[in-house]
Amino acid sequence: MIQLNDDYRLTADKRQFIVEKRFIIEDKNSKKFGEVVWRNEAYIPSIESMIRWARNHYLYEYVQKFTNMQEVLNNTAKELNNIGKHITRKNV
């Protein structure tokens, strides 16, 4: 087993690589509530496919984080703009 990061690890059998993703059981009624479990996320037949999967996966995560950051910055800019308008009106 190769730990890729905190949330993903790589295993293999005779036919393929298997990407496993870490989950925490959140069902409060479960006896295993709060435990970490690993679930198969991708079955990859070759090293080349594994490289493509990793590249695409990490690129997707990066784009998601960037998009979320951009939304936060846009919302902050709008709020600051509204505050600026409010301050300008009171000073006039």
Summary of the structure (lengths in Angstrom):
residues: 92
radius of gyration: 22.1
end to end distance: 67.3
largest distance: 76.0
contacts: 184
relative contact order: 0.10
helix: 49%
strand: 26%
